[in-house]
Amino acid sequence: MERSHRNDNERFYSYLKFYSLEDLREQGKRYLKRSNNIPMAVLGYLTPKEKREKLEIFGMINYAI
């Protein structure tokens, strides 16, 4: 979790400028869409999106995004 927060800070909060709350929300949506499609070693080189789909298939989580 701490690494995730650090990555978010390095890739998002420290890098971009926000001009309003709505702008922050819009840029946040784009960032999450991008970051959820980056393969991660800790997830067996799956993207977070792929890992979630796999867990849903095996019934390990039972709620949708």
N, C-alpha and C positions, 0 to 999 in steps of 0.2 A: 504494500500500500504506500509506503513512504517513497519508493522509487516512482510509483505512478504520479504522486503529487509533485515530485521533483521534475519529472518529465513534462507534466502539464505546465509547470512554472517556466521551464526552459523553452518549451515549444509554443506556448500560448500566451500566458500572462505577461512575461517579460518581453516578448517579441512584438506583440500587436498593440495597437492603440484603440481605445474604445471611445466613441463620441457620444454615446447615450446608452441607456439600459437596453433599449431595443437592439442597438448595434452590437452590444456584448452578447445578447442572446443569439442573434443571427450568426455572428462569427463563431460562437460556441457550438452551434449546430453543425457548421461546416467542419470545424476542428474534430468534433466527435465522429462524424461520418468518415473523415480521413483516418483518424487514429484507430478506429475500430476495424480498419482494413489493412493494418500493418502486421505482418507475421512476427510473432514473438517466440524466442527460444524457450522461455518458461512454459509456453503453451504447446510445445512440440512443433514449433514453426507453423502453427495455425494462426490465423488472425483471431482477435477476440470474438468477432462475429461468427466465424466458423466454429470456434470452441463452444460458444453458446448454443448454436444449432445442434451440435453433436450431443451436448448435455441434454437438450430438450428431447432429442430422439430417444435417448436411453432413459428418459423419465427422471433424470436427476434434478431437473428444475421443471416446474409445470406452469409457468406464467410467461406471457408474451411481452415483448418490448413495448 
